[in-house]
Amino acid sequence: MASYDSYKKISAASIVDGAITSASFTVPLNSTYGVKWVYGSPGACTQGCCCLWTVPTGVKKLQFQLWGAGGNGVGSCSCNRCQHNRGSQGGFYATKIIDVTEGWNYTVCAGGVYPCYSRECTACEGCASYVNGCNLTNFCAVGGDHGFANSDWSTKCSSINECCVAVNANNADWSQMTHTGPWDGAEFVYDRGSCHCYNRATQSTGAALIGTETQESIRECWIRCGCWTVPYGNGGQNAYSTYCGGNCGQGGTGGGGLVKITYF
């Protein structure tokens, strides 16, 4: 049996003079390659975006990459004592490569968010992003979990996975998620009653593989609402107060979902 080294050797006689010219490099190897992004408004309460997309001429394969919308932040809802908050979660990620034929149509939807701000101690999850069409079945990336408020300061809290997914969940070749955001820390002033909790901070998580991040903090303030907009796929911000007494500030909505189509 021939050794590996023998496969790397060629003789001068086997090289045809002029077989490769400059013209061989003037045309791209695949002139049908391209990328299409689908997304809605980056503002608060976005409805996302849905469209009908047609496979271009000459295309044989598609890669879909989906990010669900981020979950909403919660309101500053406790009226009889301080509360602490858990950050919301960024949208899930899913990808799939399929064989296609030019002219096929696909319904492509980048997920939106709950269409109003949250004043309650729980909020709403982000909406899923999905694609429907030939060679796809129930393919989507779900939205992130909402933030949460809790006035029980005696309970130890931590960052958690609200919903774990398998790598091939929702008929994807690969799925991924982030944790929900951590619970905030605080300087809880016991000798001044249960309505004083200073120096608080936490963060919502971004969508998987995007790399966004938002942080929120407060030292002393009657009410701080969540920011009205965050990056795509990112979890929304919570409202904060260092006091109590009906300070029902509103949490922000999460970032809308994304769909990336790579065709070749």
N, C-alpha and C positions, 0 to 999 in steps of 0.2 A: 504494500500500500504506500502511495506517495506521501512524503512528509509535507507538513504545512508550508515549509520554506519553498518547496517546488512550485507552489501556486502563485508565489509572488514574483517569479522570474519570467521575463520576456526577452526575446531576442530582437536584435535590430531589424532582422528580416520581416518580423511580424508587424512592424509599424509602417502603415501606408502613408506615404508622403502626400500632404495636402488633403487628408481625409477630414480634418476639422479646420474650418476657416472662421474668420470673424463673423460671418453671417450666421453661424450657428448660435451666436450669443445675442443676437439682436432681438429675438422674440422670447418673452418669458416662458418658462417651462409650463406654466399653467396660467393662461391669460384670463381665466374665469374666476380666479381667486378674489375674494372680497369679504368684507365684514359689514354687517348691518346691526345697528343698535335700536332697541325699542324701549321707550321710557315716557313717563308722564311728566307733569309739571313738578319742579323741585319744591314748590311751596307747600304750606300746611294744607291738610284735608284733601290732598290730591286724589283724584279718581283713577290714577294710573293711565294706561293707554292700551287699547286693543286695535289690531289692524289685520288685514288680509295680505299675506306676503306670498309672492310667486317665485318659484325657483328659476333663476336666470338660465339662459341658453348655455349649454355646454357643461353645466354643473352636474356632478355625479354623487357628491356626498355633502352632508351638512353636519356641523357641530352646533348644538344648541347649548347655551349656558344661561341658566336661570337663577335669579336672586329674588326671594320673596320680599315683601315690604316689612319694615320694622314695626314692632308693637308700639302702642301708645304709652305715654307716661301717665301717671295718676295725679289726681288733685291733692291739695293739702286739705284733707277732709275731716280730721279729728278736731272736735270742738271742745273737748273736756281735758285734753292733755296733749303733750308732744307726741308726735309719731315719728317712726323712722321708715325709710323707703328702700325698696329694692329696685335697682335699675331694670329697664326693659331690655328686650333681646333683639338683636339684629335678625334679618331674614335668613332663611335657609338657602343653601346652594344646591343645584343639581345640574348635571351635564349629560349629554347623550350624543353619539355619532351614529348617523343612519345613512343608508343608500337611498338616493332619490333619482327622479327623472325630471328633466327640465319641463317647466310648465305646471308642475304640481303646486297646489295652493295650501297654505298653512295659516290657521288662525293663531295669532301671536298676541299674548296679553301680559303686560307688565303690571303687577299687582298694585292696587291703591291702598288707602288706609281708611280707618273709620272716619266718616266725614264731619266730625266735630271734636272739640276738645273735651277732656275728661275732668270732671270735678269730684268723682267718687274715689273710694279707696281701691277699687280695681278699675281697669280700663279694658280696651279691646285689642285683640291680636291684629297683626298686619294681615293683609290679604295675600293669597297665593299668586305667583306668576305661573303661567302654563302655556303649552303649545299643543294644538290639535291638528292632525293631518295624517297622511299615509305613513305607515311604519311607526306610528306612535300610539300608545295607549295609556291613558291616565298619567301622563307625564307632567310633573309640576314641581315647584319649590314652594313650600308652605311659608306663611308669614311668621315673624317672630312673636314671642310671648310678650304680654303687657307688663308694665311695672306693677308694683304692689306697695301698699302702705299698711303699717302695723303699729298699733300703739302699745303693744306688750313688750316693754323693754327688758323683761326678765327672761325672754326667750332668745337663745343664741341662734343667729341666722347666718347663712353663708350663701355664696353663689351656687346655683343648682342648674341642672338640666331639667327643664319642665317637660321636654319631650325628646327622647333619644331616637335616632333613626339609623337604620342599617345603611351601608354604603350604596346599596342598590334600591333604596326605598323610592316609592313613587315612580317605578319603572325607569329609573335613571341608571346610567353606567357608573356614576359616582354621585353621592350625596354628602353634604357636610353641613354642620351647624356650629353656632357659638353658644356659650353659656348665657344664661340671663345675667344681668349686671349684679354686682355685689350689693349687699346692704350697707347703708351709710353708717359711719361712726358718728359719735356726738359727744360733746361735753354736757352731761346731764347734771344739772345743778339741783341736787335733792333738797338742800336747805332752803330753797326758794320755791318749793312746790313743783308740781308736775307740768307746769307750763313754761319752763325755761330749759331749752336744749340748744346750746350754741355750737358753732364750729363744726358744721356737718358737710359731708361730701360723699359723692358716689359717681358712677358713670353708667351709661347705657352701652351695650356692646354693639359693634358693627356687624355687617353681614360677612359671612365667611369669604376669605380671599380678597376682599376689597381693601381692607386696611384702614377704614375710617374709625374715628373715635370721638365721642363727646364727653366732656366732664362737667359736672355741676357742683357748686359749693356755695355755702352761705355761712357768714359769721354771726350776724345778728340782724334780723330783718322781720318786719311784720308779715310780709308775704312776698314770695318770688315765684312767678309763673314759669313754666317750662318754655324754652325757646320755641318760637313758632315754626321753625324749620330745621331739619338736620340732614346730613348727607343721605344719598340713596341707600336704601337697605338698612340704615342705622335705626336703632331703637330710639323712641321719643324720650324727652326729658320730663322728669317729675316736677311738680310744684313743691315749694318749701316754705316753712315758717318756723321761727324759733320760739313762737308763743302759741297759745290756743285761744279759742273764743270765737269760732265761726269764721276762721280765715280760709275760706274755701277757694283757694287759687286753683287755676286750671293747669293740667299737664299738657305737654305738646304732643302732636301726632308724630308717628314714626316717618322715616323716609320711604318714598315709593319704591316699588320693585324695578328690576332691570331684566332685559333679555338681550343676549348677544348671539347673533347668528354668524357663523363663519362658514362660507361656502367655497367649494373647490372641486 
